[in-house]
Amino acid sequence: MRRPPLPALALLPALLLGACREPVQTVSTPRQVDTPAWQGPDAQDQAYSAGGWTAGDRAGWDEQMRQRAQAQNDYNRMK
């Protein structure tokens, strides 16, 4: 039985570990948000905004955020 040459055995682990590397993950066009959240979503995202709130209403936005936070507060939910 003939054994493989030593350089071939040394190259085998390098080839196997080379397949385990992670490819580079980059975004070609990152989204930049320059407007405050309370000014409203884009036109195509209107369906995902909360009912009873109009874009540009900062007081309504703050109230909506306060209500959401209180709904997730376990101390208020146990009453």
N, C-alpha and C positions, 0 to 999 in steps of 0.2 A: 504494500500500500504506500503510495507516494504522498508526502505531506506538501501542502501549499507553501510557496516561498514566504519568507518572513516579511518582506515589504507588503505583500498582499494581506497578510494578517493584521498588520499595523494600520492599513488603510481602511479596513472593514469597519472598525468602531467610528472612525471619522465620518464615513459615509452614512452610517446609521444615525449618528447624533446630528448630522447636518440636516436631516429631514425633520428634526424637532424644533427648528427655529421658528419664531413667529414672524409673519410678514409685517411690513410697515403699514400702519393704518393712519392715513391722513385724509383730511377733508379738503377738497379743492376750493369750495366756496363756503367759508364759515358764516353763519347767520349772526348779524350784529343787530342788537336791539337798541335803538337810540331814543325811543319814546318811552315815557313812563307807562306802566301796565294799566293804570286807570284811564288812559286815553282810548283804550279799546283795541280789539283785535283787528287783523286785516279783514278785508271784505270777504274772503273765502272762509274765514274762521268764525263768522257771526253765529253759525248754528251751535257752536260750543260755548257761547257765553251764557251766563246765568240769566234766568228770566226775571223781569222786573228791574233790570239794570240797563241804563243807556250809556253808550260810550261817551266819555268826557266828564261824567259825573263822579268827581273825586270823593265826595261825602258818601255817595251810594256805594262806591268801591270799598271804602274803609268799613262801612257797615256790613257789607257782604263778607269781607274778610274776618270781621269780628264774629259774625254769626257762624261761619265755618269753623273757626277756632273753638268757639263754645260748644259746637256740636261734637267735636272730637275730644273735649275735656271729660275725662272719666269721672271727676268729682261731680260735675253737673249731671251726668247721665245716671248716677246712682240715686239721685233724689226721688 
